[in-house]
Amino acid sequence: MVITPAWCGEAFGEQLHRLLSDLHSHPELSWEETRTTQHILSALGQLPGVEILDIGAKTGAVARLAGGSGPAVALRADIDAIPQHEAVDRPDRSVWEGKMHACGHDIHTVSLLGAAMALCKAREQLRGDVYFVFQPAEEALSGARYLTEDCRLFDAIHPRAMFGLHNYPELPVGAVGVKEGILMSFKDVFEMRFIGRSGHSSMPQKNIDPIVAAAAFIQSAQTITSRNVGPLESAVVSICQVHAGTPRNLVVDDVLLSGNIRTLDEAVRKRVLRRFEQIARGTAEAYECRLELDLHPIVPGVDNGREMYEIALAATRASLGEAAVAVPPVNLASEDFSVYGQYVPTFFYFLGSGAPGRPLYSWHNACFYPDERTPVYGAALLAQSVLSAQAAL
Ligand code: NI
């Protein structure tokens, strides 16, 4: 038996569309997903056999569908929205000014609810348990760590594999990006302070000017990607904040810089971080400044291993057809789904969400308007991924 959108039925599509409209018009930011959580719990509560697992999370939900003693499989969706003004004229636009499901996590939530519905209907096919993880605060890149570390998710659930997805408007609805290997980037962030000695701007010989040191550092840091990273490797070093100074007649005490570093493999990441720190320390010394540097990892890269890739590819072909399979390019955005990969084999799909005839606006854009039918495909794909994984593992 194979779970396809057609197998799920027409009423299923209408039901998911109603759920999507409701969530889309009520977007909640990271850690504030209380209404969303209530709606998830109420939808799960209507599914026979689905048991809510309380792991003590402030928002989000975890549930289990018992399916026997074979390999258990977990499915994960993120549920939060972002601070953005919705500029789309759609019937279910955000009712809250300044909040918008501009990354389509409403689609992910409804895809996972739909997968739970489909798997309840296909329950005789299950060989093992299924876990549904509705994760808060992905946009803050902290929800997955909260669930795994603070709430000890993997003490409560014991999956042999875990699947997740992100909608992907660059592919049309019905298509799926299935890629082996690295898919999304490692992210490290930094905050640093060049500390000099303040004084009157007419007396540079008495001062140590950290603005000059910071300016030199900003320039030198650009050589990491041009001179320390190979032409076929990938890295981004972005200094996103520079803060210093008030009146125009004094040399300041310190300059604050912050930003982030994105890479696609551990060896390049280590080299980039090492050079970043060396250049920062060397520049501070050359300009007689003191340096305070906080450089720390946020999330690892999303990396689809070979065995999970083969299962995912088979599931996609079975559920949505051979023609649905696409190979997406690597994306330098980050996703905290990668955190689960430190505990269990994982696979992450890019689920086509482009609406034919609609202009393409990507994630986080105020005009982001993915195809409303996307969750039907997401639900079938996630549900079939469970069956395929349980057959293969
Ligand atoms: Ni997102």
Residues whose N, C-alpha, C, O or C-beta is under 5 A from the ligand:
A	BS01	NI	C103
